[in-house]
Amino acid sequence: MVPSALSILMNTFKEGRERNRALGAWSSAGGVGGTIGALLGGPLTEGPGWGWIFFVNVPVAILMVAMSPKVLRESYDRSRARTFDIAGALTSTAAMVLLVYAIVNAPTAGWLSERTIGLLVAVVALLAIFVVVERRSAAPLVPLRYFKSPGFLGGNIVLLAIGMAVNGGMGFIMTQYAQVVLGYSPVQFGLMFAVMTVLTILGSTLAGGPLVSRFGPRVVAIGGLLLIGLSFLTLTGISVHGSFTGDILLGMILFGPGLGAGFVAGSIAALAGVPEYDSGFASSVTTAAFHVGGALGIAILSTVAVMKAVGPDPATAMVTGFRSAYGAGLVFVVVGFIAAVAFLRRYQLKPPEQAV
């Protein structure tokens, strides 16, 4: 659904200031949804039960099915042959599944064990096969020529890094720390998390409005990543007997606008110059970059947390592991920062066809 919605947006708004604002609004809508979800998730979990977090989506889905034919403009090209790159889909999916599996199980099996090394070798082999398949396919799942475009490559690396940070650091580690160590209830943590998501809306709105139009995606992406890095730096100081205001609040205040601004700037850079007929592909890659980053972020940071969990009691061990995880998360930020500096530019990038 997400890449489809983004593709419709790309075909509805012209590239430049108009699309930047639309991307900001689109990202803000995700922030609004995140805020509502955080506020409703706690009461639903403590009240009728966790299963209701799924049931509440049914009436929303019915409403969207009824509204979509009336408010969304169809944009696919009827003259193009419809094909699906099955081999590309299978090899890329298998590579990502094996990579996450290898990382998650490495602390138990050992990083230098035959199983871990064998899985990582299989991942490399599958990715190599995927590249060969895409080069030979008449309708590739991922047209590799786009990765010669600095904006497309850099923007997606930024989104990958931000996805790793938000899902691994704030979505998983923070939840464990607040509820398991500090003892906050799901309702209480939902209210706390809403602070970050509201600030994410602010960052998205500012980035899609005046910031990217004035300074370009490079500066805004760097600024967003710096805020995320500062957030993780503060969270390396969490304590066993901490509190929301003393240990969590500052990290959320820094992370929220950094996430919103960085996500919008990375998306704008990755989608700049992509023609309408490839908008679906470009949208799917940016979406995949963010969510694959999220899966890898959870796998890597949870692995680090388990490996570094040492202490005289369970709570101290957990917090020690969480501190190390936030320290490791700074590597994600550095990767995104380097990509933004190296590949993104202040002004609009050349379309991928010209960059090839």
Protein Blocks (a to p, Z undefined) as FASTA:
>chain_A
ZZmmmmmmmmmpcchjklmmmmmmmmmmmmmmmmmmmmmmmmmmmmnojklmmmmmmmmm
mmmmmmmmmmpccfbdfkbccdddfklmmmmmmmmmmmmmmmmmmmmnopkbmklmmmmm
mmmmmmmmmmmmmmmpmbdfbafklmmpmklmmmmmmmmmmmmmmmmmmmmmmmmmmmmm
nopafklmmmmmmmmmmmmmmmmmmmmmmmmmmnopklmmmmmmmmmmmmmmmmmmgcfk
lcfklmmmmmmmmmmmmmmmmmmmmmmmmmgopafklmmmmmmmmmmmmmmmmmmmmmmm
mmmmmmmmgcfbfklmmmmmmmmmmmmmmmmmmmmmmmmmmmmcfbdcddfklmZZ
